[in-house]
Amino acid sequence: MQEFKFSIGKEYEGKRLDSFLTNNLEDISRNRIQKLIEEGKIIVNNKKINKNYKLKENDNIIVYIEEAKDIDILPENIPLDIVYEDEDIILINKPQDMVVHPANGHYEHTLVNALMYHCKDNLSGINGIMRPGIVHRIDKDTSGILVVAKNDKAHQGLATQLENHSMNRVYYAVVCNRLKQDKGTIDMPIGRSSIDRKKMAVTEKNSKRAVTHYEVLERFKNHTLIKLKLETGRTHQIRVHMAYIGYPLLGDTVYGSLKQPYKLKGQMLHAKILGFNHPRTNKYMQFETELPEYFKLVLKKL
């Protein structure tokens, strides 16, 4: 266990604790700092505090950080639905019920395990051993297309397009209730829920701008098939936005009803179209996947 101590001078009075520590602890993100505060591993004057704490002169801070453990992420021979592949990138049509990358307590049977077997050592190292090649992700219960970088240059090029919102990402979803408007835009900030830390929420507090464009494709008796275009890419963005305006995704037991009709394994959400400039040639490329069988089956029943 590493231990870091700080004594606060007058020049830092009024500054947020998480901001101060982010600037004074190398290679530790603000999100990680906030998590350490929540876990009680950062104390001020021998007391636990909240992440919004503002510093006072003569405050004594102690930060406890567990030393990183070596984790073996092993290649696994898991079949991949490869949409496109070259020396720089690989596009995968991910099935529903597959986790994209390993996390604490879940180091096997992920897309990363499969990619490590298929690509060998040809994956970007920018996101470290837990997320090699992963530029963006989709939820475990969301199916569809995502792009993976085989080298750091490709990773940086794709990440830049994500940051400046030039990547074209289109999803299909089935929502509960009949949407009245044919199309619309939801421009509402998303951040961590103050009620349930495992969930995201529309909130002004510690949030980031989130923009989702939607268009109705077909209306059913009690549901609507819609197409969505992401302008930003916040965690659970589509699920949170649609639930917020009263149209939660069918099958989403986190942001919608706990009932699970049609024997669904999760929300009816498919990443259908992905377009971007190739990181080496700068030529625009666009790929489209078919709706998976589980999606077609529910549409047929509706």
Rosetta silent file (secondary structure, phi, psi, omega in degrees, C-alpha in Angstrom):
SEQUENCE: MQEFKFSIGKEYEGKRLDSFLTNNLEDISRNRIQKLIEEGKIIVNNKKINKNYKLKENDNIIVYIEEAKDIDILPENIPLDIVYEDEDIILINKPQDMVVHPANGHYEHTLVNALMYHCKDNLSGINGIMRPGIVHRIDKDTSGILVVAKNDKAHQGLATQLENHSMNRVYYAVVCNRLKQDKGTIDMPIGRSSIDRKKMAVTEKNSKRAVTHYEVLERFKNHTLIKLKLETGRTHQIRVHMAYIGYPLLGDTVYGSLKQPYKLKGQMLHAKILGFNHPRTNKYMQFETELPEYFKLVLKKL
SCORE:     score description
SCORE:     0.000 S_00000001
   1 L     0.000  123.499  176.105    0.000    0.000    0.000 S_00000001
   2 E   -86.825  145.789 -179.394    1.404    3.371   -1.046 S_00000001
   3 E  -129.513  127.974  178.974    0.819    6.361    1.199 S_00000001
   4 E  -121.455  135.095 -178.585    0.946   10.031    0.133 S_00000001
   5 E  -122.055  140.905  178.608    0.703   12.960    2.545 S_00000001
   6 E  -136.539  140.817  172.763   -0.048   16.618    1.859 S_00000001
   7 E  -116.756  126.807 -169.303   -0.274   19.669    4.105 S_00000001
   8 L   -88.664  126.057  175.488   -2.333   22.501    2.601 S_00000001
   9 L   -89.066  170.917 -175.459   -0.981   26.017    2.403 S_00000001
  10 H   -60.359  -29.782 -176.071   -3.063   29.181    2.182 S_00000001
  11 H   -67.166  -17.886 -179.514   -2.661   29.350   -1.623 S_00000001
  12 H  -100.817    0.590 -177.684   -4.812   26.214   -2.045 S_00000001
  13 L   -60.313  132.737  179.351   -7.649   27.288    0.252 S_00000001
  14 L    90.582   -9.357  179.875  -11.041   26.913   -1.447 S_00000001
  15 L   -80.687  146.584  178.823   -9.750   24.560   -4.142 S_00000001
  16 E   -68.631  139.101 -179.173  -11.547   21.242   -4.632 S_00000001
  17 H   -58.255  -46.529 -176.665   -9.787   18.266   -3.090 S_00000001
  18 H   -65.151  -35.503  177.932  -10.157   16.035   -6.173 S_00000001
  19 H   -67.731  -43.965  179.061   -8.771   18.757   -8.433 S_00000001
  20 H   -59.524  -46.828 -177.065   -5.790   19.386   -6.123 S_00000001
  21 H   -69.640  -34.930  177.097   -4.902   15.685   -5.930 S_00000001
  22 H   -59.613  -37.881 -179.068   -5.276   15.181   -9.689 S_00000001
  23 H   -79.779  -17.039 -174.080   -2.645   17.884  -10.193 S_00000001
  24 H  -114.582   -1.776  174.889   -0.327   16.573   -7.485 S_00000001
  25 L  -119.119  118.639 -176.513   -0.428   12.807   -8.000 S_00000001
  26 L   -69.152  141.387  172.348    1.162   11.598  -11.228 S_00000001
  27 L    61.038   24.472  175.967   -0.732    9.251  -13.562 S_00000001
  28 L  -122.590  120.172 -175.314   -3.909    9.194  -11.443 S_00000001
  29 L   -75.516  164.345  177.692   -7.079   10.492  -13.090 S_00000001
  30 H   -63.610  -38.308  177.861   -9.744   12.616  -11.450 S_00000001
  31 H   -61.073  -41.549  179.134  -12.209    9.731  -11.736 S_00000001
  32 H   -64.934  -41.095  178.089   -9.780    7.460   -9.877 S_00000001
  33 H   -59.310  -46.179 -178.710   -9.323   10.129   -7.179 S_00000001
  34 H   -63.104  -36.093  178.033  -13.095   10.410   -6.740 S_00000001
  35 H   -67.348  -40.101  177.900  -13.390    6.640   -6.439 S_00000001
  36 H   -63.006  -36.881  177.297  -10.661    6.573   -3.780 S_00000001
  37 H   -63.835  -45.817  179.542  -12.584    9.257   -1.861 S_00000001
  38 H   -61.232  -34.677 -178.920  -15.781    7.175   -2.069 S_00000001
  39 L   -81.472   -1.548  179.672  -13.871    4.114   -0.831 S_00000001
  40 L    75.786   20.295 -178.938  -12.560    6.053    2.182 S_00000001
  41 L   -96.134    4.668  171.500   -8.950    5.770    1.028 S_00000001
  42 E  -127.057  120.967 -178.734   -8.448    9.533    1.107 S_00000001
  43 E  -124.070  148.817  178.956   -8.855   11.190    4.485 S_00000001
  44 E  -123.498  122.180 -178.514   -8.572   14.804    5.591 S_00000001
  45 L    54.674   41.524  177.424   -7.662   15.592    9.205 S_00000001
  46 L    65.648   21.828  178.255   -8.218   11.898   10.041 S_00000001
  47 E  -130.490  148.589  172.947  -11.798   11.981    8.730 S_00000001
  48 E   -74.196  144.963 -178.071  -13.536   10.639    5.628 S_00000001
  49 L  -135.066  174.383  176.814  -14.896   13.363    3.352 S_00000001
  50 L   -98.079  167.121 -172.431  -16.936   13.666    0.145 S_00000001
  51 L   -69.688  -14.051  179.187  -15.513   14.341   -3.313 S_00000001
  52 L   -89.728    3.536 -175.773  -16.836   17.931   -3.302 S_00000001
  53 L   -57.319  134.375  177.220  -14.740   18.845   -0.279 S_00000001
  54 E  -106.192  135.514 -172.080  -12.988   22.223   -0.544 S_00000001
  55 L   -68.851  149.999  174.077   -9.586   22.625    1.016 S_00000001
  56 L  -124.947  153.186  178.737   -8.783   24.755    4.046 S_00000001
  57 L   -58.011  137.906  179.028   -5.414   26.059    5.170 S_00000001
  58 L    75.971    7.350  172.761   -3.503   23.530    7.348 S_00000001
  59 L   -61.148  140.291  175.248   -5.620   20.583    6.188 S_00000001
  60 E  -111.009  119.907 -175.870   -3.681   17.324    6.428 S_00000001
  61 E  -112.073  135.971  172.553   -4.431   14.852    3.641 S_00000001
  62 E  -124.901  129.144  178.962   -3.472   11.196    3.481 S_00000001
  63 E  -115.797  125.620  177.467   -4.007    9.174    0.301 S_00000001
  64 E  -107.564  122.490  179.608   -3.807    5.371    0.369 S_00000001
  65 E  -127.107  121.660  177.854   -3.284    3.637   -2.979 S_00000001
  66 L   -69.473  140.059  179.794   -2.980   -0.103   -3.327 S_00000001
  67 L   -68.116  140.064 -177.696   -0.067   -1.196   -5.470 S_00000001
  68 L   -61.815  138.073  177.811   -1.074   -2.454   -8.895 S_00000001
  69 L   -99.638  143.825  175.825   -1.276   -6.205   -9.243 S_00000001
  70 L   -72.224  125.490 -178.994   -0.097   -8.025  -12.325 S_00000001
  71 L  -117.845  129.665  178.100   -3.146   -9.405  -14.106 S_00000001
  72 L   -90.974  111.399  173.485   -2.929  -12.018  -16.803 S_00000001
  73 L   -98.132  110.660 -170.665   -5.389  -11.313  -19.604 S_00000001
  74 L   -97.140  142.141  174.302   -5.237  -14.485  -21.637 S_00000001
  75 L   -63.862  142.818  177.513   -6.062  -14.966  -25.335 S_00000001
  76 L  -133.747  138.255 -179.335   -9.146  -17.113  -25.935 S_00000001
  77 L   -80.727   76.626  179.570  -10.245  -18.801  -29.128 S_00000001
  78 L  -107.552  127.183 -179.569  -13.687  -17.184  -29.270 S_00000001
  79 L   -57.616  139.346  178.454  -15.277  -16.810  -32.744 S_00000001
  80 L  -119.196  139.691  173.123  -15.476  -13.223  -33.988 S_00000001
  81 L   -91.365   93.378 -174.678  -17.871  -11.742  -36.537 S_00000001
  82 E   -87.445  121.056 -179.388  -15.308   -9.623  -38.426 S_00000001
  83 E   -85.236  -38.314 -179.013  -16.850   -6.892  -40.576 S_00000001
  84 E  -161.618  149.241  177.674  -13.541   -5.512  -41.899 S_00000001
  85 E  -154.725  138.179  170.245   -9.829   -5.861  -41.147 S_00000001
  86 L  -144.075 -163.670 -174.727   -6.536   -4.417  -42.360 S_00000001
  87 L   -72.518  -14.505 -175.882   -3.100   -3.735  -40.848 S_00000001
  88 L  -108.691  -34.920 -172.813   -4.395   -0.794  -38.766 S_00000001
  89 E  -139.026  160.347  172.402   -7.951   -1.563  -37.685 S_00000001
  90 E  -141.701  131.955  178.973  -10.441   -4.356  -37.192 S_00000001
  91 E  -107.800  130.567 -176.110  -14.227   -3.926  -37.027 S_00000001
  92 E  -118.608  137.536  170.315  -16.256   -6.417  -35.033 S_00000001
  93 E   -94.161   98.321 -173.359  -19.992   -7.064  -34.965 S_00000001
  94 E   -78.345  133.047  176.795  -20.318   -7.808  -31.245 S_00000001
  95 L   -76.598  158.698  172.624  -23.089  -10.147  -30.108 S_00000001
  96 L   -62.611  150.254  176.578  -25.415   -9.302  -27.256 S_00000001
  97 L    77.500   19.283  175.686  -24.268  -10.639  -23.856 S_00000001
  98 L  -118.143  126.482  177.463  -20.538  -10.154  -24.553 S_00000001
  99 L   -76.764  140.345 -177.073  -18.420   -7.846  -22.378 S_00000001
 100 L   -73.570  -51.184 -176.784  -16.015   -5.661  -24.381 S_00000001
 101 L  -135.445  155.670  179.338  -13.029   -5.577  -22.036 S_00000001
 102 L   -61.706  153.706  174.917  -11.934   -7.220  -18.772 S_00000001
 103 E  -147.969  176.509 -178.269  -12.652   -5.516  -15.457 S_00000001
 104 L   -53.123  124.241  178.443  -12.257   -6.390  -11.806 S_00000001
 105 L    80.532    1.890 -178.165  -13.555   -9.912  -11.246 S_00000001
 106 E  -142.956   81.995 -172.883  -14.259  -10.482  -14.948 S_00000001
 107 L  -107.653    2.889 -175.826  -11.070  -11.343  -16.812 S_00000001
 108 L  -126.864  161.485  172.512  -12.315  -14.036  -19.203 S_00000001
 109 L    62.126   26.997  177.697  -14.627  -14.485  -22.209 S_00000001
 110 L   -98.310  170.626  176.112  -14.512  -10.812  -23.234 S_00000001
 111 H   -60.295  -37.649  178.747  -14.047   -9.299  -26.669 S_00000001
 112 H   -61.477  -42.374  177.367  -10.483   -8.390  -25.657 S_00000001
 113 H   -58.017  -42.111  179.778   -9.680  -12.050  -24.883 S_00000001
 114 H   -67.869  -41.306  179.765  -10.948  -12.973  -28.350 S_00000001
 115 H   -65.116  -37.607  179.776   -9.029  -10.141  -30.031 S_00000001
 116 H   -64.063  -33.378  177.572   -5.797  -11.135  -28.322 S_00000001
 117 H   -73.152  -43.491 -176.152   -6.126  -14.615  -29.790 S_00000001
 118 H   -73.573  -43.248 -173.335   -7.001  -13.356  -33.276 S_00000001
 119 H   -95.511   -6.896 -177.288   -4.611  -10.393  -33.504 S_00000001
 120 L    58.308 -123.283 -178.662   -1.753  -11.799  -31.406 S_00000001
 121 L   -92.822    7.915 -176.303    0.434   -8.801  -30.439 S_00000001
 122 L   -92.539   66.862  175.296   -1.086   -6.490  -33.035 S_00000001
 123 L  -139.615  144.118  178.326   -3.247   -4.313  -30.799 S_00000001
 124 L   -58.180  143.228  179.374   -2.764   -0.733  -29.646 S_00000001
 125 L  -102.280    7.339 -173.928   -1.255   -0.428  -26.179 S_00000001
 126 L   -59.805  -40.672 -178.118   -2.617    3.033  -25.394 S_00000001
 127 L   -91.572   12.747  174.565   -5.332    1.837  -22.996 S_00000001
 128 L    80.813 -174.149 -172.219   -3.061   -0.644  -21.195 S_00000001
 129 L   -69.853  -23.027 -177.818   -3.300   -4.371  -20.613 S_00000001
 130 L   -80.592  -27.004 -175.043   -6.989   -4.342  -19.689 S_00000001
 131 L  -133.977   49.847 -178.577   -8.176   -2.606  -22.869 S_00000001
 132 L   -62.077  127.009  177.454   -5.660   -3.224  -25.660 S_00000001
 133 L    81.281  -12.789 -173.687   -6.926   -1.754  -28.918 S_00000001
 134 E   -78.707  113.953  179.944  -10.229   -0.596  -27.452 S_00000001
 135 L   -92.407  -43.620  176.886  -11.059    2.880  -28.754 S_00000001
 136 L  -144.498  165.068 -176.148  -14.734    2.922  -27.761 S_00000001
 137 L  -134.116  162.148  169.382  -17.076    0.376  -26.221 S_00000001
 138 L  -126.857  155.008 -174.520  -20.697   -0.690  -26.237 S_00000001
 139 L   -60.421  157.332  178.192  -22.562   -2.218  -23.305 S_00000001
 140 L   -52.145  -44.547 -176.026  -22.540   -5.944  -22.625 S_00000001
 141 L   -93.128    9.167  173.328  -26.207   -6.280  -23.598 S_00000001
 142 L  -101.212  133.303  177.568  -25.940   -4.014  -26.646 S_00000001
 143 E   -97.900  167.311  171.497  -25.084   -5.710  -29.926 S_00000001
 144 E   126.335 -167.378 -165.017  -23.410   -4.216  -32.951 S_00000001
 145 E   -92.554  137.915  171.732  -20.371   -2.723  -34.589 S_00000001
 146 E  -147.218  155.258 -177.337  -17.266   -1.228  -33.042 S_00000001
 147 E  -106.905  141.568 -179.191  -13.759   -0.484  -34.308 S_00000001
 148 E  -122.585  139.864 -177.920  -10.549   -1.668  -32.655 S_00000001
 149 E   -94.387  134.996  179.705   -7.067   -0.206  -33.231 S_00000001
 150 L   -91.760  -12.912  177.999   -4.123   -2.464  -34.072 S_00000001
 151 L  -149.069  165.851 -174.305   -1.464    0.161  -33.372 S_00000001
 152 H   -65.812  -35.800 -179.914   -1.077    3.387  -31.395 S_00000001
 153 H   -63.511  -43.872  177.636   -1.154    5.677  -34.431 S_00000001
 154 H   -63.365  -40.627 -179.479   -4.488    4.220  -35.538 S_00000001
 155 H   -60.933  -47.107 -179.097   -5.786    4.472  -31.971 S_00000001
 156 H   -63.126  -40.096  179.446   -4.874    8.154  -31.714 S_00000001
 157 H   -64.630  -41.833  179.373   -6.478    8.927  -35.073 S_00000001
 158 H   -71.311  -39.768 -179.883   -9.742    7.225  -34.154 S_00000001
 159 H   -62.644  -37.320  178.032   -9.793    8.699  -30.649 S_00000001
 160 H   -62.401  -40.980  179.205   -9.460   12.196  -32.108 S_00000001
 161 H   -66.312  -35.082  175.405  -12.518   11.595  -34.296 S_00000001
 162 H   -64.631  -43.476 -176.925  -14.474   10.439  -31.250 S_00000001
 163 H   -66.886  -37.749 -178.638  -13.451   13.547  -29.325 S_00000001
 164 L   -94.021   10.351  173.121  -14.402   15.975  -32.081 S_00000001
 165 L    63.163   28.029  179.438  -17.673   14.101  -32.777 S_00000001
 166 L   -93.353   -7.413  177.397  -16.851   13.421  -36.439 S_00000001
 167 L   -78.160  132.786 -178.390  -17.349    9.649  -36.169 S_00000001
 168 E   -91.045  111.112 -178.887  -20.763    8.579  -37.515 S_00000001
 169 E  -123.087  114.981 -177.186  -22.461    6.228  -35.022 S_00000001
 170 E  -121.384  131.086 -178.731  -26.032    5.139  -35.697 S_00000001
 171 E  -117.854  153.519  168.772  -28.062    2.789  -33.490 S_00000001
 172 E  -112.521  141.382 -179.884  -31.436    1.090  -33.846 S_00000001
 173 E  -147.339  155.450  170.079  -33.585    0.644  -30.751 S_00000001
 174 E  -112.034  123.905  179.928  -37.069   -0.352  -29.688 S_00000001
 175 E  -110.582  155.462  175.991  -38.527    1.878  -26.988 S_00000001
 176 E   -76.013  144.413 -179.855  -41.584    1.434  -24.809 S_00000001
 177 L    80.620  163.344 -178.393  -44.614    3.580  -25.660 S_00000001
 178 L   -95.090  114.789  178.295  -45.475    5.270  -28.954 S_00000001
 179 L   -67.784  127.557 -177.489  -43.228    8.219  -29.747 S_00000001
 180 L   -80.342  -44.334 -179.605  -45.376   11.127  -30.962 S_00000001
 181 L   -74.111  139.991  177.660  -42.647   13.191  -32.609 S_00000001
 182 L   -71.007  -31.396  177.444  -41.221   11.869  -35.869 S_00000001
 183 E  -156.826  162.334 -179.598  -37.758   13.117  -34.923 S_00000001
 184 E  -174.533  174.583  178.877  -36.028   15.127  -32.246 S_00000001
 185 E  -130.299  133.032  175.466  -32.843   15.939  -30.351 S_00000001
 186 E  -107.792  115.427 -179.537  -32.115   15.371  -26.669 S_00000001
 187 E  -120.410   83.317 -175.769  -29.448   17.770  -25.400 S_00000001
 188 L  -136.512  133.939 -177.713  -29.177   17.017  -21.681 S_00000001
 189 L   -67.864  145.651 -179.843  -26.035   16.563  -19.545 S_00000001
 190 E  -122.993  136.263  177.090  -25.264   13.117  -18.145 S_00000001
 191 E  -149.044 -178.655  178.993  -23.329   12.262  -15.002 S_00000001
 192 E   -66.765  136.115  179.336  -23.185    9.670  -12.246 S_00000001
 193 L   -66.214  135.049  178.098  -26.490    9.271  -10.386 S_00000001
 194 L   -79.307  -14.082 -179.315  -26.417   10.695   -6.859 S_00000001
 195 L   -92.096  -42.175 -179.834  -28.993    8.092   -5.780 S_00000001
 196 L  -132.751  108.478 -173.200  -27.411    4.963   -7.281 S_00000001
 197 L   -67.362  -13.063  178.056  -23.685    5.180   -8.060 S_00000001
 198 L   -84.055  -10.383 -176.416  -23.935    2.259  -10.494 S_00000001
 199 L  -111.756  157.717  172.413  -26.286    4.242  -12.715 S_00000001
 200 E  -100.631  163.941 -178.162  -25.983    7.329  -14.882 S_00000001
 201 E  -156.361  157.825  170.168  -28.555   10.124  -14.902 S_00000001
 202 E   -74.565  118.336 -175.882  -29.505   13.416  -16.499 S_00000001
 203 L  -157.244  152.020  176.019  -28.010   15.885  -14.030 S_00000001
 204 L   -88.008  -12.826 -173.664  -26.283   19.258  -13.889 S_00000001
 205 L   -90.363  124.226  177.949  -23.947   18.029  -11.152 S_00000001
 206 L    47.503   48.515 -175.273  -20.520   16.677  -12.183 S_00000001
 207 E  -123.169  172.746  176.611  -21.846   15.950  -15.662 S_00000001
 208 E  -128.650  151.257 -179.851  -20.881   16.382  -19.303 S_00000001
 209 L   -60.225  138.420  178.723  -22.944   17.563  -22.244 S_00000001
 210 L  -136.193  130.161 -177.276  -24.704   14.711  -24.043 S_00000001
 211 E  -129.000  124.302  178.955  -26.546   14.997  -27.370 S_00000001
 212 E  -127.451  128.030  175.600  -28.692   12.284  -28.982 S_00000001
 213 E  -103.361  136.860  179.799  -30.659   12.652  -32.220 S_00000001
 214 E  -131.497  155.990  179.002  -33.574   10.267  -32.829 S_00000001
 215 E  -146.605  132.904 -179.873  -35.960    9.463  -35.680 S_00000001
 216 E   -75.412  130.746  175.658  -39.024    7.216  -35.718 S_00000001
 217 E  -103.043  -37.522  179.873  -38.849    4.317  -38.188 S_00000001
 218 E  -160.614  139.838  177.813  -42.022    2.418  -37.251 S_00000001
 219 E  -107.035  139.574  175.222  -44.722    2.625  -34.608 S_00000001
 220 L  -115.438 -172.169 -176.341  -46.384   -0.402  -33.007 S_00000001
 221 L   -60.146  -50.374 -176.851  -49.260   -0.634  -30.540 S_00000001
 222 L  -127.319   12.615 -177.284  -47.195    0.087  -27.410 S_00000001
 223 E  -142.248  167.662  179.059  -43.654    0.423  -28.765 S_00000001
 224 E  -140.643  133.284  172.801  -41.618    2.360  -31.333 S_00000001
 225 E   -89.896  125.603 -177.800  -38.681    1.392  -33.526 S_00000001
 226 E  -130.222  158.551  173.165  -36.266    4.313  -33.740 S_00000001
 227 E  -110.420  136.741 -177.414  -32.940    5.243  -35.279 S_00000001
 228 E  -128.025  139.299  176.462  -30.496    7.200  -33.115 S_00000001
 229 E  -118.805  125.265 -179.792  -27.386    9.156  -33.974 S_00000001
 230 E   -87.319  127.988  172.899  -24.884    9.924  -31.246 S_00000001
 231 L   -94.322  -32.359  174.474  -23.246   13.336  -31.258 S_00000001
 232 L  -121.524  176.109 -177.254  -21.460   12.611  -27.975 S_00000001
 233 L  -136.506   67.177  178.799  -20.593    9.301  -26.340 S_00000001
 234 L   -85.111  157.635  178.765  -21.422    9.237  -22.638 S_00000001
 235 L   -58.135  127.741  178.080  -21.867    6.032  -20.653 S_00000001
 236 L    59.245   25.993 -171.224  -25.391    4.602  -21.215 S_00000001
 237 H   -54.620  -52.196 -178.062  -26.246    7.777  -23.157 S_00000001
 238 H   -62.455  -45.125 -177.945  -29.079    6.414  -25.319 S_00000001
 239 H   -61.910  -43.840 -179.320  -30.599    4.429  -22.465 S_00000001
 240 H   -68.976  -46.497 -178.127  -30.514    7.384  -20.051 S_00000001
 241 H   -62.608  -46.357 -177.230  -31.784    9.960  -22.555 S_00000001
 242 H   -67.717  -37.685  177.180  -34.701    7.877  -23.825 S_00000001
 243 H   -65.205  -37.142 -177.114  -35.759    6.913  -20.303 S_00000001
 244 H   -63.442  -36.716 -179.589  -35.569   10.570  -19.251 S_00000001
 245 L   -91.492    7.799  172.705  -38.093   11.674  -21.898 S_00000001
 246 L    96.490   14.482 -179.656  -40.442    8.807  -21.039 S_00000001
 247 L  -132.248   68.996 -179.012  -39.486    6.188  -23.624 S_00000001
 248 L   -64.263  153.234  179.642  -37.143    3.648  -21.959 S_00000001
 249 E   -67.395  137.726  175.147  -35.642    0.937  -24.124 S_00000001
 250 L   -59.717  129.386  178.675  -37.573   -2.311  -24.263 S_00000001
 251 L    89.594   -2.909 -179.200  -35.736   -4.865  -22.130 S_00000001
 252 L   -88.529   99.084 -177.202  -33.727   -2.299  -20.152 S_00000001
 253 L   -82.024   -7.463  178.977  -34.244   -3.348  -16.536 S_00000001
 254 L   -86.105  -46.208 -176.648  -31.806   -0.710  -15.237 S_00000001
 255 L  -109.036   -2.550  179.646  -33.474    2.426  -16.617 S_00000001
 256 L  -127.859 -145.343 -178.187  -36.882    0.986  -17.466 S_00000001
 257 L   -73.351  145.829  176.632  -39.279   -1.696  -16.240 S_00000001
 258 L   -74.121  -16.562  178.358  -38.008   -4.673  -14.240 S_00000001
 259 L   -71.659  144.232 -177.275  -40.288   -6.880  -16.304 S_00000001
 260 L  -125.722   87.068 -178.999  -38.520   -8.680  -19.141 S_00000001
 261 H   -76.109  167.774  175.124  -40.946   -9.605  -21.959 S_00000001
 262 H    59.479   18.450  178.284  -40.077  -11.645  -25.053 S_00000001
 263 H    54.908   38.202 -179.786  -37.367  -13.497  -23.060 S_00000001
 264 L   -73.773  149.470  177.344  -34.886  -10.713  -23.754 S_00000001
 265 L   -93.067  -11.693 -177.990  -31.383  -10.797  -22.247 S_00000001
 266 L   179.725 -165.477 -175.444  -31.107   -7.014  -22.169 S_00000001
 267 L   -67.123  149.109  177.351  -32.098   -3.788  -23.864 S_00000001
 268 L   -82.507   84.758 -176.953  -33.180   -3.689  -27.514 S_00000001
 269 E  -145.729  125.355 -177.318  -30.245   -1.667  -28.805 S_00000001
 270 E  -132.042  126.361  175.759  -28.024   -2.397  -31.793 S_00000001
 271 E   -78.751  100.815 -168.306  -25.053   -0.372  -33.077 S_00000001
 272 E   -92.561  -39.052 -175.050  -25.928   -0.593  -36.766 S_00000001
 273 E  -127.318  137.799  175.944  -23.751    1.912  -38.643 S_00000001
 274 E  -138.374  123.528 -179.924  -20.202    3.129  -38.037 S_00000001
 275 E  -131.580  142.027 -178.119  -18.424    5.638  -40.262 S_00000001
 276 E  -165.627  166.821  173.100  -15.039    7.343  -39.878 S_00000001
 277 E   -85.078  128.341 -179.714  -11.929    8.471  -41.740 S_00000001
 278 L   -57.859  131.161 -174.495   -9.371    5.682  -41.944 S_00000001
 279 L   -63.548  -18.980  178.164   -6.518    6.659  -39.583 S_00000001
 280 L   -96.997  -48.561 -174.271   -3.844    5.935  -42.208 S_00000001
 281 L   -90.707  -17.819 -175.207   -5.412    6.988  -45.543 S_00000001
 282 L    65.872   11.385  177.825   -7.860    9.574  -44.149 S_00000001
 283 L   -81.691  136.187 -179.165  -10.425    8.125  -46.588 S_00000001
 284 E   -71.000  134.127  178.392  -13.992    8.015  -45.274 S_00000001
 285 E  -129.977  141.380  176.370  -15.283    4.478  -44.650 S_00000001
 286 E  -136.438  136.887 -177.031  -18.742    3.417  -43.521 S_00000001
 287 E  -127.597  145.552 -179.590  -19.936   -0.009  -42.421 S_00000001
 288 E  -134.216  136.195  178.805  -23.420   -1.314  -41.691 S_00000001
 289 L  -108.445  154.312  175.270  -24.496   -4.491  -39.922 S_00000001
 290 L   -75.676  153.702  173.491  -27.767   -6.384  -40.192 S_00000001
 291 L   -64.067  135.786 -179.286  -30.124   -6.435  -37.258 S_00000001
 292 L   -70.116  167.079 -175.185  -29.390   -9.585  -35.212 S_00000001
 293 H   -60.390  -40.486 -178.763  -31.877  -12.425  -34.904 S_00000001
 294 H   -61.450  -34.601 -179.159  -33.043  -11.506  -31.399 S_00000001
 295 H   -71.552  -46.535  179.887  -33.908   -8.035  -32.688 S_00000001
 296 H   -62.398  -38.448 -178.375  -35.737   -9.292  -35.790 S_00000001
 297 H   -63.168  -43.998  179.401  -37.703  -11.792  -33.710 S_00000001
 298 H   -66.824  -40.740  177.910  -39.029   -9.116  -31.338 S_00000001
 299 H   -60.326  -38.969  179.632  -39.936   -6.828  -34.267 S_00000001
 300 H   -64.992  -40.684  179.817  -41.888   -9.689  -35.813 S_00000001
 301 H   -68.993  -37.230  179.351  -43.790  -10.257  -32.545 S_00000001
 302 L   -67.233    0.000    0.000  -44.523   -6.547  -32.182 S_00000001
